[in-house]
């Protein structure tokens, strides 16, 4: 399932950046929507799994693995979270 049709909102972006700032060496101000998860934030696969678990709990969602494997940037995470929240609101 592609989440490219969903747009995140500023609150989701702020919250996702807050979660990421707990797991990476960059401070909150150094994390931007365009930041690369691997190159800029130095997240490896284990780090991404940990972030997914925290995001699922924080937002009360279940991020699908199919979307997570496509993540390249912070913006991708925000889009996935927005889509998952939209799907959860229909349940």
PDB file of N, CA, C and O in Angstrom:
ATOM      1  N   UNK A   1       0.849  -1.177   0.000  1.00  0.00           N
ATOM      2  CA  UNK A   1       0.000   0.000   0.000  1.00  0.00           C
ATOM      3  C   UNK A   1       0.888   1.231   0.000  1.00  0.00           C
ATOM      4  O   UNK A   1       1.782   1.346   0.838  1.00  0.00           O
ATOM      5  N   UNK A   2       0.665   2.123  -0.895  1.00  0.00           N
ATOM      6  CA  UNK A   2       1.439   3.356  -0.960  1.00  0.00           C
ATOM      7  C   UNK A   2       0.727   4.461  -0.203  1.00  0.00           C
ATOM      8  O   UNK A   2      -0.495   4.598  -0.272  1.00  0.00           O
ATOM      9  N   UNK A   3       1.518   5.248   0.523  1.00  0.00           N
ATOM     10  CA  UNK A   3       0.950   6.322   1.315  1.00  0.00           C
ATOM     11  C   UNK A   3       1.226   7.685   0.700  1.00  0.00           C
ATOM     12  O   UNK A   3       1.063   8.705   1.369  1.00  0.00           O
ATOM     13  N   UNK A   4       1.636   7.721  -0.551  1.00  0.00           N
ATOM     14  CA  UNK A   4       2.022   8.979  -1.169  1.00  0.00           C
ATOM     15  C   UNK A   4       0.855   9.948  -1.312  1.00  0.00           C
ATOM     16  O   UNK A   4       1.085  11.146  -1.479  1.00  0.00           O
ATOM     17  N   UNK A   5      -0.383   9.478  -1.252  1.00  0.00           N
ATOM     18  CA  UNK A   5      -1.526  10.372  -1.386  1.00  0.00           C
ATOM     19  C   UNK A   5      -1.848  11.074  -0.076  1.00  0.00           C
ATOM     20  O   UNK A   5      -2.610  12.041  -0.067  1.00  0.00           O
ATOM     21  N   UNK A   6      -1.285  10.608   1.025  1.00  0.00           N
ATOM     22  CA  UNK A   6      -1.542  11.212   2.322  1.00  0.00           C
ATOM     23  C   UNK A   6      -0.512  12.285   2.603  1.00  0.00           C
ATOM     24  O   UNK A   6       0.665  12.140   2.271  1.00  0.00           O
ATOM     25  N   UNK A   7      -0.966  13.357   3.215  1.00  0.00           N
ATOM     26  CA  UNK A   7      -0.055  14.412   3.630  1.00  0.00           C
ATOM     27  C   UNK A   7      -0.096  14.482   5.143  1.00  0.00           C
ATOM     28  O   UNK A   7      -1.148  14.337   5.765  1.00  0.00           O
ATOM     29  N   UNK A   8       1.062  14.706   5.713  1.00  0.00           N
ATOM     30  CA  UNK A   8       1.109  14.846   7.161  1.00  0.00           C
ATOM     31  C   UNK A   8       0.732  16.279   7.525  1.00  0.00           C
ATOM     32  O   UNK A   8       0.648  17.154   6.664  1.00  0.00           O
ATOM     33  N   UNK A   9       0.507  16.496   8.807  1.00  0.00           N
ATOM     34  CA  UNK A   9       0.223  17.852   9.248  1.00  0.00           C
ATOM     35  C   UNK A   9       1.337  18.299  10.183  1.00  0.00           C
ATOM     36  O   UNK A   9       2.119  17.472  10.652  1.00  0.00           O
ATOM     37  N   UNK A  10       1.419  19.589  10.458  1.00  0.00           N
ATOM     38  CA  UNK A  10       2.512  20.112  11.288  1.00  0.00           C
ATOM     39  C   UNK A  10       2.596  19.474  12.673  1.00  0.00           C
ATOM     40  O   UNK A  10       3.695  19.306  13.200  1.00  0.00           O
ATOM     41  N   UNK A  11       1.476  19.120  13.266  1.00  0.00           N
ATOM     42  CA  UNK A  11       1.507  18.490  14.581  1.00  0.00           C
ATOM     43  C   UNK A  11       2.164  17.113  14.506  1.00  0.00           C
ATOM     44  O   UNK A  11       3.000  16.774  15.343  1.00  0.00           O
ATOM     45  N   UNK A  12       1.788  16.328  13.509  1.00  0.00           N
ATOM     46  CA  UNK A  12       2.412  15.017  13.324  1.00  0.00           C
ATOM     47  C   UNK A  12       3.906  15.189  13.078  1.00  0.00           C
ATOM     48  O   UNK A  12       4.715  14.460  13.653  1.00  0.00           O
ATOM     49  N   UNK A  13       4.275  16.137  12.237  1.00  0.00           N
ATOM     50  CA  UNK A  13       5.689  16.375  11.945  1.00  0.00           C
ATOM     51  C   UNK A  13       6.450  16.707  13.223  1.00  0.00           C
ATOM     52  O   UNK A  13       7.529  16.164  13.461  1.00  0.00           O
ATOM     53  N   UNK A  14       5.901  17.586  14.039  1.00  0.00           N
ATOM     54  CA  UNK A  14       6.530  17.989  15.297  1.00  0.00           C
ATOM     55  C   UNK A  14       6.689  16.782  16.227  1.00  0.00           C
ATOM     56  O   UNK A  14       7.740  16.606  16.843  1.00  0.00           O
ATOM     57  N   UNK A  15       5.661  15.966  16.325  1.00  0.00           N
ATOM     58  CA  UNK A  15       5.698  14.805  17.211  1.00  0.00           C
ATOM     59  C   UNK A  15       6.676  13.742  16.707  1.00  0.00           C
ATOM     60  O   UNK A  15       7.400  13.145  17.504  1.00  0.00           O
ATOM     61  N   UNK A  16       6.703  13.502  15.411  1.00  0.00           N
ATOM     62  CA  UNK A  16       7.634  12.523  14.845  1.00  0.00           C
ATOM     63  C   UNK A  16       9.072  12.983  15.075  1.00  0.00           C
ATOM     64  O   UNK A  16       9.926  12.183  15.458  1.00  0.00           O
ATOM     65  N   UNK A  17       9.339  14.250  14.845  1.00  0.00           N
ATOM     66  CA  UNK A  17      10.686  14.779  15.072  1.00  0.00           C
ATOM     67  C   UNK A  17      11.059  14.645  16.545  1.00  0.00           C
ATOM     68  O   UNK A  17      12.210  14.353  16.868  1.00  0.00           O
ATOM     69  N   UNK A  18      10.104  14.854  17.431  1.00  0.00           N
ATOM     70  CA  UNK A  18      10.352  14.670  18.857  1.00  0.00           C
ATOM     71  C   UNK A  18      10.741  13.240  19.188  1.00  0.00           C
ATOM     72  O   UNK A  18      11.675  13.007  19.956  1.00  0.00           O
ATOM     73  N   UNK A  19      10.028  12.282  18.610  1.00  0.00           N
ATOM     74  CA  UNK A  19      10.351  10.868  18.829  1.00  0.00           C
ATOM     75  C   UNK A  19      11.742  10.564  18.274  1.00  0.00           C
ATOM     76  O   UNK A  19      12.551   9.914  18.937  1.00  0.00           O
ATOM     77  N   UNK A  20      12.015  11.031  17.065  1.00  0.00           N
ATOM     78  CA  UNK A  20      13.321  10.769  16.456  1.00  0.00           C
ATOM     79  C   UNK A  20      14.458  11.369  17.266  1.00  0.00           C
ATOM     80  O   UNK A  20      15.535  10.779  17.357  1.00  0.00           O
ATOM     81  N   UNK A  21      14.231  12.530  17.853  1.00  0.00           N
ATOM     82  CA  UNK A  21      15.298  13.187  18.615  1.00  0.00           C
ATOM     83  C   UNK A  21      15.718  12.361  19.828  1.00  0.00           C
ATOM     84  O   UNK A  21      16.810  12.557  20.362  1.00  0.00           O
ATOM     85  N   UNK A  22      14.866  11.444  20.264  1.00  0.00           N
ATOM     86  CA  UNK A  22      15.208  10.550  21.373  1.00  0.00           C
ATOM     87  C   UNK A  22      16.116   9.402  20.922  1.00  0.00           C
ATOM     88  O   UNK A  22      16.754   8.760  21.756  1.00  0.00           O
ATOM     89  N   UNK A  23      16.180   9.137  19.615  1.00  0.00           N
ATOM     90  CA  UNK A  23      16.900   7.967  19.110  1.00  0.00           C
ATOM     91  C   UNK A  23      18.123   8.290  18.272  1.00  0.00           C
ATOM     92  O   UNK A  23      18.873   7.384  17.910  1.00  0.00           O
ATOM     93  N   UNK A  24      18.337   9.536  17.961  1.00  0.00           N
ATOM     94  CA  UNK A  24      19.482   9.893  17.124  1.00  0.00           C
ATOM     95  C   UNK A  24      20.351  10.911  17.845  1.00  0.00           C
ATOM     96  O   UNK A  24      19.931  11.528  18.823  1.00  0.00           O
ATOM     97  N   UNK A  25      21.562  11.072  17.349  1.00  0.00           N
ATOM     98  CA  UNK A  25      22.487  11.998  17.994  1.00  0.00           C
ATOM     99  C   UNK A  25      22.182  13.458  17.660  1.00  0.00           C
ATOM    100  O   UNK A  25      22.625  14.355  18.378  1.00  0.00           O
ATOM    101  N   UNK A  26      21.445  13.708  16.601  1.00  0.00           N
ATOM    102  CA  UNK A  26      21.090  15.082  16.235  1.00  0.00           C
ATOM    103  C   UNK A  26      20.055  15.625  17.209  1.00  0.00           C
ATOM    104  O   UNK A  26      19.160  14.900  17.644  1.00  0.00           O
ATOM    105  N   UNK A  27      20.179  16.903  17.547  1.00  0.00           N
ATOM    106  CA  UNK A  27      19.149  17.480  18.406  1.00  0.00           C
ATOM    107  C   UNK A  27      17.919  17.795  17.567  1.00  0.00           C
ATOM    108  O   UNK A  27      17.955  17.753  16.337  1.00  0.00           O
ATOM    109  N   UNK A  28      16.858  18.103  18.244  1.00  0.00           N
ATOM    110  CA  UNK A  28      15.568  18.337  17.595  1.00  0.00           C
ATOM    111  C   UNK A  28      15.667  19.375  16.476  1.00  0.00           C
ATOM    112  O   UNK A  28      15.035  19.219  15.432  1.00  0.00           O
ATOM    113  N   UNK A  29      16.450  20.425  16.686  1.00  0.00           N
ATOM    114  CA  UNK A  29      16.579  21.477  15.678  1.00  0.00           C
ATOM    115  C   UNK A  29      17.359  21.013  14.453  1.00  0.00           C
ATOM    116  O   UNK A  29      17.250  21.610  13.382  1.00  0.00           O
ATOM    117  N   UNK A  30      18.147  19.946  14.608  1.00  0.00           N
ATOM    118  CA  UNK A  30      18.919  19.434  13.485  1.00  0.00           C
ATOM    119  C   UNK A  30      18.163  18.439  12.628  1.00  0.00           C
ATOM    120  O   UNK A  30      18.676  17.991  11.603  1.00  0.00           O
ATOM    121  N   UNK A  31      16.962  18.088  13.029  1.00  0.00           N
ATOM    122  CA  UNK A  31      16.160  17.120  12.278  1.00  0.00           C
ATOM    123  C   UNK A  31      15.139  17.875  11.445  1.00  0.00           C
ATOM    124  O   UNK A  31      14.319  18.628  11.971  1.00  0.00           O
ATOM    125  N   UNK A  32      15.201  17.665  10.148  1.00  0.00           N
ATOM    126  CA  UNK A  32      14.279  18.319   9.219  1.00  0.00           C
ATOM    127  C   UNK A  32      13.504  17.261   8.446  1.00  0.00           C
ATOM    128  O   UNK A  32      13.880  16.089   8.437  1.00  0.00           O
ATOM    129  N   UNK A  33      12.436  17.673   7.807  1.00  0.00           N
ATOM    130  CA  UNK A  33      11.639  16.729   7.018  1.00  0.00           C
ATOM    131  C   UNK A  33      12.466  16.066   5.926  1.00  0.00           C
ATOM    132  O   UNK A  33      12.226  14.910   5.578  1.00  0.00           O
ATOM    133  N   UNK A  34      13.433  16.787   5.387  1.00  0.00           N
ATOM    134  CA  UNK A  34      14.260  16.258   4.308  1.00  0.00           C
ATOM    135  C   UNK A  34      15.410  15.402   4.811  1.00  0.00           C
ATOM    136  O   UNK A  34      16.122  14.803   4.005  1.00  0.00           O
ATOM    137  N   UNK A  35      15.613  15.329   6.128  1.00  0.00           N
ATOM    138  CA  UNK A  35      16.733  14.562   6.680  1.00  0.00           C
ATOM    139  C   UNK A  35      16.627  13.096   6.273  1.00  0.00           C
ATOM    140  O   UNK A  35      15.575  12.470   6.400  1.00  0.00           O
ATOM    141  N   UNK A  36      17.745  12.566   5.781  1.00  0.00           N
ATOM    142  CA  UNK A  36      17.813  11.148   5.428  1.00  0.00           C
ATOM    143  C   UNK A  36      17.956  10.329   6.704  1.00  0.00           C
ATOM    144  O   UNK A  36      18.745  10.669   7.585  1.00  0.00           O
ATOM    145  N   UNK A  37      17.190   9.256   6.795  1.00  0.00           N
ATOM    146  CA  UNK A  37      17.235   8.422   7.993  1.00  0.00           C
ATOM    147  C   UNK A  37      18.595   7.758   8.169  1.00  0.00           C
ATOM    148  O   UNK A  37      19.086   7.639   9.291  1.00  0.00           O
ATOM    149  N   UNK A  38      19.200   7.332   7.082  1.00  0.00           N
ATOM    150  CA  UNK A  38      20.473   6.625   7.153  1.00  0.00           C
ATOM    151  C   UNK A  38      21.650   7.600   7.150  1.00  0.00           C
ATOM    152  O   UNK A  38      22.486   7.563   8.053  1.00  0.00           O
ATOM    153  N   UNK A  39      21.719   8.462   6.152  1.00  0.00           N
ATOM    154  CA  UNK A  39      22.878   9.334   6.008  1.00  0.00           C
ATOM    155  C   UNK A  39      22.918  10.452   7.050  1.00  0.00           C
ATOM    156  O   UNK A  39      23.970  10.703   7.638  1.00  0.00           O
ATOM    157  N   UNK A  40      21.804  11.121   7.288  1.00  0.00           N
ATOM    158  CA  UNK A  40      21.794  12.266   8.206  1.00  0.00           C
ATOM    159  C   UNK A  40      21.584  11.869   9.662  1.00  0.00           C
ATOM    160  O   UNK A  40      22.224  12.423  10.556  1.00  0.00           O
ATOM    161  N   UNK A  41      20.696  10.920   9.902  1.00  0.00           N
ATOM    162  CA  UNK A  41      20.342  10.561  11.273  1.00  0.00           C
ATOM    163  C   UNK A  41      21.027   9.284  11.753  1.00  0.00           C
ATOM    164  O   UNK A  41      20.899   8.904  12.917  1.00  0.00           O
ATOM    165  N   UNK A  42      21.757   8.620  10.845  1.00  0.00           N
ATOM    166  CA  UNK A  42      22.530   7.413  11.182  1.00  0.00           C
ATOM    167  C   UNK A  42      21.674   6.314  11.814  1.00  0.00           C
ATOM    168  O   UNK A  42      22.128   5.610  12.715  1.00  0.00           O
ATOM    169  N   UNK A  43      20.447   6.174  11.341  1.00  0.00           N
ATOM    170  CA  UNK A  43      19.586   5.092  11.820  1.00  0.00           C
ATOM    171  C   UNK A  43      19.886   3.826  11.029  1.00  0.00           C
ATOM    172  O   UNK A  43      19.909   3.845   9.798  1.00  0.00           O
ATOM    173  N   UNK A  44      20.112   2.740  11.731  1.00  0.00           N
ATOM    174  CA  UNK A  44      20.257   1.451  11.072  1.00  0.00           C
ATOM    175  C   UNK A  44      18.922   0.717  11.164  1.00  0.00           C
ATOM    176  O   UNK A  44      17.942   1.267  11.667  1.00  0.00           O
ATOM    177  N   UNK A  45      18.883  -0.510  10.685  1.00  0.00           N
ATOM    178  CA  UNK A  45      17.607  -1.234  10.658  1.00  0.00           C
ATOM    179  C   UNK A  45      17.050  -1.455  12.060  1.00  0.00           C
ATOM    180  O   UNK A  45      15.836  -1.380  12.253  1.00  0.00           O
ATOM    181  N   UNK A  46      17.901  -1.722  13.031  1.00  0.00           N
ATOM    182  CA  UNK A  46      17.429  -1.900  14.404  1.00  0.00           C
ATOM    183  C   UNK A  46      16.869  -0.595  14.959  1.00  0.00           C
ATOM    184  O   UNK A  46      15.847  -0.596  15.645  1.00  0.00           O
ATOM    185  N   UNK A  47      17.536   0.510  14.664  1.00  0.00           N
ATOM    186  CA  UNK A  47      17.039   1.814  15.103  1.00  0.00           C
ATOM    187  C   UNK A  47      15.683   2.129  14.505  1.00  0.00           C
ATOM    188  O   UNK A  47      14.814   2.679  15.182  1.00  0.00           O
ATOM    189  N   UNK A  48      15.498   1.786  13.248  1.00  0.00           N
ATOM    190  CA  UNK A  48      14.214   2.034  12.594  1.00  0.00           C
ATOM    191  C   UNK A  48      13.122   1.173  13.222  1.00  0.00           C
ATOM    192  O   UNK A  48      11.999   1.639  13.415  1.00  0.00           O
ATOM    193  N   UNK A  49      13.443  -0.079  13.540  1.00  0.00           N
ATOM    194  CA  UNK A  49      12.466  -0.948  14.204  1.00  0.00           C
ATOM    195  C   UNK A  49      12.060  -0.351  15.548  1.00  0.00           C
ATOM    196  O   UNK A  49      10.879  -0.352  15.895  1.00  0.00           O
ATOM    197  N   UNK A  50      13.026   0.157  16.303  1.00  0.00           N
ATOM    198  CA  UNK A  50      12.719   0.777  17.592  1.00  0.00           C
ATOM    199  C   UNK A  50      11.833   2.009  17.417  1.00  0.00           C
ATOM    200  O   UNK A  50      10.888   2.213  18.179  1.00  0.00           O
ATOM    201  N   UNK A  51      12.141   2.823  16.416  1.00  0.00           N
ATOM    202  CA  UNK A  51      11.335   4.014  16.142  1.00  0.00           C
ATOM    203  C   UNK A  51       9.914   3.610  15.765  1.00  0.00           C
ATOM    204  O   UNK A  51       8.955   4.238  16.214  1.00  0.00           O
ATOM    205  N   UNK A  52       9.768   2.577  14.953  1.00  0.00           N
ATOM    206  CA  UNK A  52       8.437   2.097  14.560  1.00  0.00           C
ATOM    207  C   UNK A  52       7.633   1.694  15.793  1.00  0.00           C
ATOM    208  O   UNK A  52       6.459   2.045  15.916  1.00  0.00           O
ATOM    209  N   UNK A  53       8.259   0.964  16.698  1.00  0.00           N
ATOM    210  CA  UNK A  53       7.552   0.520  17.902  1.00  0.00           C
ATOM    211  C   UNK A  53       7.101   1.707  18.748  1.00  0.00           C
ATOM    212  O   UNK A  53       5.981   1.718  19.261  1.00  0.00           O
ATOM    213  N   UNK A  54       7.961   2.694  18.892  1.00  0.00           N
ATOM    214  CA  UNK A  54       7.598   3.876  19.681  1.00  0.00           C
ATOM    215  C   UNK A  54       6.495   4.668  18.989  1.00  0.00           C
ATOM    216  O   UNK A  54       5.559   5.126  19.645  1.00  0.00           O
ATOM    217  N   UNK A  55       6.596   4.835  17.670  1.00  0.00           N
ATOM    218  CA  UNK A  55       5.558   5.563  16.933  1.00  0.00           C
ATOM    219  C   UNK A  55       4.219   4.846  17.026  1.00  0.00           C
ATOM    220  O   UNK A  55       3.185   5.489  17.208  1.00  0.00           O
ATOM    221  N   UNK A  56       4.224   3.526  16.903  1.00  0.00           N
ATOM    222  CA  UNK A  56       2.981   2.758  17.022  1.00  0.00           C
ATOM    223  C   UNK A  56       2.326   3.001  18.373  1.00  0.00           C
ATOM    224  O   UNK A  56       1.117   3.216  18.457  1.00  0.00           O
ATOM    225  N   UNK A  57       3.124   2.967  19.418  1.00  0.00           N
ATOM    226  CA  UNK A  57       2.578   3.185  20.760  1.00  0.00           C
ATOM    227  C   UNK A  57       2.150   4.638  20.960  1.00  0.00           C
ATOM    228  O   UNK A  57       1.069   4.903  21.486  1.00  0.00           O
ATOM    229  N   UNK A  58       2.990   5.568  20.544  1.00  0.00           N
ATOM    230  CA  UNK A  58       2.715   6.990  20.745  1.00  0.00           C
ATOM    231  C   UNK A  58       1.423   7.421  20.057  1.00  0.00           C
ATOM    232  O   UNK A  58       0.597   8.120  20.644  1.00  0.00           O
ATOM    233  N   UNK A  59       1.260   6.995  18.805  1.00  0.00           N
ATOM    234  CA  UNK A  59       0.104   7.420  18.014  1.00  0.00           C
ATOM    235  C   UNK A  59      -1.070   6.442  18.085  1.00  0.00           C
ATOM    236  O   UNK A  59      -2.148   6.753  17.577  1.00  0.00           O
ATOM    237  N   UNK A  60      -0.891   5.277  18.696  1.00  0.00           N
ATOM    238  CA  UNK A  60      -1.960   4.285  18.749  1.00  0.00           C
ATOM    239  C   UNK A  60      -2.283   3.717  17.381  1.00  0.00           C
ATOM    240  O   UNK A  60      -3.447   3.515  17.036  1.00  0.00           O
ATOM    241  N   UNK A  61      -1.229   3.458  16.599  1.00  0.00           N
ATOM    242  CA  UNK A  61      -1.388   2.975  15.225  1.00  0.00           C
ATOM    243  C   UNK A  61      -0.583   1.696  15.042  1.00  0.00           C
ATOM    244  O   UNK A  61       0.113   1.248  15.952  1.00  0.00           O
ATOM    245  N   UNK A  62      -0.691   1.122  13.858  1.00  0.00           N
ATOM    246  CA  UNK A  62       0.136  -0.019  13.469  1.00  0.00           C
ATOM    247  C   UNK A  62       0.707   0.298  12.091  1.00  0.00           C
ATOM    248  O   UNK A  62       0.018   0.178  11.077  1.00  0.00           O
ATOM    249  N   UNK A  63       1.975   0.704  12.068  1.00  0.00           N
ATOM    250  CA  UNK A  63       2.611   1.030  10.795  1.00  0.00           C
ATOM    251  C   UNK A  63       2.910  -0.263  10.044  1.00  0.00           C
ATOM    252  O   UNK A  63       3.588  -1.140  10.581  1.00  0.00           O
ATOM    253  N   UNK A  64       2.417  -0.400   8.812  1.00  0.00           N
ATOM    254  CA  UNK A  64       2.645  -1.626   8.051  1.00  0.00           C
ATOM    255  C   UNK A  64       4.089  -1.720   7.563  1.00  0.00           C
ATOM    256  O   UNK A  64       4.683  -0.725   7.147  1.00  0.00           O
ATOM    257  N   UNK A  65       4.640  -2.919   7.621  1.00  0.00           N
ATOM    258  CA  UNK A  65       6.021  -3.139   7.189  1.00  0.00           C
ATOM    259  C   UNK A  65       6.232  -2.704   5.744  1.00  0.00           C
ATOM    260  O   UNK A  65       7.314  -2.235   5.389  1.00  0.00           O
ATOM    261  N   UNK A  66       5.216  -2.855   4.913  1.00  0.00           N
ATOM    262  CA  UNK A  66       5.353  -2.485   3.500  1.00  0.00           C
ATOM    263  C   UNK A  66       5.648  -1.002   3.332  1.00  0.00           C
ATOM    264  O   UNK A  66       6.355  -0.616   2.401  1.00  0.00           O
ATOM    265  N   UNK A  67       5.121  -0.174   4.210  1.00  0.00           N
ATOM    266  CA  UNK A  67       5.405   1.257   4.137  1.00  0.00           C
ATOM    267  C   UNK A  67       6.736   1.612   4.755  1.00  0.00           C
ATOM    268  O   UNK A  67       7.438   2.502   4.273  1.00  0.00           O
ATOM    269  N   UNK A  68       7.086   0.913   5.826  1.00  0.00           N
ATOM    270  CA  UNK A  68       8.322   1.204   6.551  1.00  0.00           C
ATOM    271  C   UNK A  68       9.548   0.935   5.689  1.00  0.00           C
ATOM    272  O   UNK A  68      10.512   1.698   5.741  1.00  0.00           O
ATOM    273  N   UNK A  69       9.530  -0.124   4.904  1.00  0.00           N
ATOM    274  CA  UNK A  69      10.696  -0.451   4.079  1.00  0.00           C
ATOM    275  C   UNK A  69      10.958   0.606   3.012  1.00  0.00           C
ATOM    276  O   UNK A  69      12.053   0.665   2.453  1.00  0.00           O
ATOM    277  N   UNK A  70       9.972   1.433   2.728  1.00  0.00           N
ATOM    278  CA  UNK A  70      10.136   2.489   1.730  1.00  0.00           C
ATOM    279  C   UNK A  70      10.625   3.803   2.335  1.00  0.00           C
ATOM    280  O   UNK A  70      10.910   4.748   1.599  1.00  0.00           O
ATOM    281  N   UNK A  71      10.726   3.876   3.653  1.00  0.00           N
ATOM    282  CA  UNK A  71      11.164   5.113   4.297  1.00  0.00           C
ATOM    283  C   UNK A  71      12.589   5.468   3.900  1.00  0.00           C
ATOM    284  O   UNK A  71      13.490   4.630   3.944  1.00  0.00           O
ATOM    285  N   UNK A  72      12.774   6.713   3.517  1.00  0.00           N
ATOM    286  CA  UNK A  72      14.104   7.248   3.227  1.00  0.00           C
ATOM    287  C   UNK A  72      14.359   8.520   4.026  1.00  0.00           C
ATOM    288  O   UNK A  72      15.505   8.839   4.345  1.00  0.00           O
ATOM    289  N   UNK A  73      13.290   9.246   4.349  1.00  0.00           N
ATOM    290  CA  UNK A  73      13.438  10.542   5.019  1.00  0.00           C
ATOM    291  C   UNK A  73      12.426  10.677   6.149  1.00  0.00           C
ATOM    292  O   UNK A  73      11.516   9.860   6.294  1.00  0.00           O
ATOM    293  N   UNK A  74      12.605  11.719   6.939  1.00  0.00           N
ATOM    294  CA  UNK A  74      11.660  12.023   8.010  1.00  0.00           C
ATOM    295  C   UNK A  74      10.276  12.279   7.416  1.00  0.00           C
ATOM    296  O   UNK A  74       9.267  11.886   8.002  1.00  0.00           O
ATOM    297  N   UNK A  75      10.223  12.928   6.272  1.00  0.00           N
ATOM    298  CA  UNK A  75       8.939  13.195   5.614  1.00  0.00           C
ATOM    299  C   UNK A  75       8.205  11.897   5.292  1.00  0.00           C
ATOM    300  O   UNK A  75       6.979  11.838   5.394  1.00  0.00           O
ATOM    301  N   UNK A  76       8.939  10.860   4.905  1.00  0.00           N
ATOM    302  CA  UNK A  76       8.313   9.559   4.626  1.00  0.00           C
ATOM    303  C   UNK A  76       7.655   8.991   5.879  1.00  0.00           C
ATOM    304  O   UNK A  76       6.559   8.433   5.812  1.00  0.00           O
ATOM    305  N   UNK A  77       8.324   9.134   7.019  1.00  0.00           N
ATOM    306  CA  UNK A  77       7.743   8.663   8.279  1.00  0.00           C
ATOM    307  C   UNK A  77       6.459   9.423   8.570  1.00  0.00           C
ATOM    308  O   UNK A  77       5.440   8.823   8.914  1.00  0.00           O
ATOM    309  N   UNK A  78       6.507  10.739   8.432  1.00  0.00           N
ATOM    310  CA  UNK A  78       5.331  11.569   8.720  1.00  0.00           C
ATOM    311  C   UNK A  78       4.155  11.193   7.833  1.00  0.00           C
ATOM    312  O   UNK A  78       3.015  11.139   8.295  1.00  0.00           O
ATOM    313  N   UNK A  79       4.429  10.935   6.570  1.00  0.00           N
ATOM    314  CA  UNK A  79       3.374  10.537   5.644  1.00  0.00           C
ATOM    315  C   UNK A  79       2.770   9.193   6.048  1.00  0.00           C
ATOM    316  O   UNK A  79       1.552   9.019   6.004  1.00  0.00           O
ATOM    317  N   UNK A  80       3.620   8.245   6.440  1.00  0.00           N
ATOM    318  CA  UNK A  80       3.125   6.934   6.880  1.00  0.00           C
ATOM    319  C   UNK A  80       2.287   7.041   8.141  1.00  0.00           C
ATOM    320  O   UNK A  80       1.249   6.390   8.261  1.00  0.00           O
ATOM    321  N   UNK A  81       2.737   7.864   9.085  1.00  0.00           N
ATOM    322  CA  UNK A  81       1.985   8.055  10.329  1.00  0.00           C
ATOM    323  C   UNK A  81       0.626   8.680  10.027  1.00  0.00           C
ATOM    324  O   UNK A  81      -0.392   8.243  10.565  1.00  0.00           O
ATOM    325  N   UNK A  82       0.604   9.698   9.171  1.00  0.00           N
ATOM    326  CA  UNK A  82      -0.666  10.345   8.813  1.00  0.00           C
ATOM    327  C   UNK A  82      -1.619   9.346   8.167  1.00  0.00           C
ATOM    328  O   UNK A  82      -2.812   9.339   8.471  1.00  0.00           O
ATOM    329  N   UNK A  83      -1.099   8.502   7.278  1.00  0.00           N
ATOM    330  CA  UNK A  83      -1.938   7.509   6.609  1.00  0.00           C
ATOM    331  C   UNK A  83      -2.462   6.481   7.602  1.00  0.00           C
ATOM    332  O   UNK A  83      -3.636   6.113   7.556  1.00  0.00           O
ATOM    333  N   UNK A  84      -1.601   6.020   8.494  1.00  0.00           N
ATOM    334  CA  UNK A  84      -2.027   5.026   9.486  1.00  0.00           C
ATOM    335  C   UNK A  84      -3.058   5.612  10.442  1.00  0.00           C
ATOM    336  O   UNK A  84      -3.991   4.918  10.846  1.00  0.00           O
ATOM    337  N   UNK A  85      -2.901   6.870  10.805  1.00  0.00           N
ATOM    338  CA  UNK A  85      -3.894   7.514  11.677  1.00  0.00           C
ATOM    339  C   UNK A  85      -5.223   7.643  10.958  1.00  0.00           C
ATOM    340  O   UNK A  85      -6.279   7.466  11.566  1.00  0.00           O
ATOM    341  N   UNK A  86      -5.181   7.947   9.682  1.00  0.00           N
ATOM    342  CA  UNK A  86      -6.405   8.050   8.884  1.00  0.00           C
ATOM    343  C   UNK A  86      -7.116   6.697   8.831  1.00  0.00           C
ATOM    344  O   UNK A  86      -8.334   6.626   8.993  1.00  0.00           O
ATOM    345  N   UNK A  87      -6.357   5.633   8.606  1.00  0.00           N
ATOM    346  CA  UNK A  87      -6.945   4.293   8.559  1.00  0.00           C
ATOM    347  C   UNK A  87      -7.494   3.889   9.919  1.00  0.00           C
ATOM    348  O   UNK A  87      -8.549   3.260  10.000  1.00  0.00           O
ATOM    349  N   UNK A  88      -6.793   4.243  10.983  1.00  0.00           N
ATOM    350  CA  UNK A  88      -7.229   3.913  12.336  1.00  0.00           C
ATOM    351  C   UNK A  88      -8.517   4.639  12.689  1.00  0.00           C
ATOM    352  O   UNK A  88      -9.347   4.111  13.429  1.00  0.00           O
ATOM    353  N   UNK A  89      -8.684   5.840  12.167  1.00  0.00           N
ATOM    354  CA  UNK A  89      -9.890   6.611  12.494  1.00  0.00           C
ATOM    355  C   UNK A  89     -11.148   5.988  11.896  1.00  0.00           C
ATOM    356  O   UNK A  89     -12.257   6.295  12.333  1.00  0.00           O
ATOM    357  N   UNK A  90     -10.983   5.107  10.890  1.00  0.00           N
ATOM    358  CA  UNK A  90     -12.134   4.441  10.288  1.00  0.00           C
ATOM    359  C   UNK A  90     -12.516   3.169  11.025  1.00  0.00           C
ATOM    360  O   UNK A  90     -13.596   2.621  10.805  1.00  0.00           O
ATOM    361  N   UNK A  91     -11.631   2.694  11.904  1.00  0.00           N
ATOM    362  CA  UNK A  91     -11.913   1.453  12.650  1.00  0.00           C
ATOM    363  C   UNK A  91     -12.891   1.684  13.767  1.00  0.00           C
ATOM    364  O   UNK A  91     -13.235   0.749  14.489  1.00  0.00           O
TER     365      UNK A  91
END
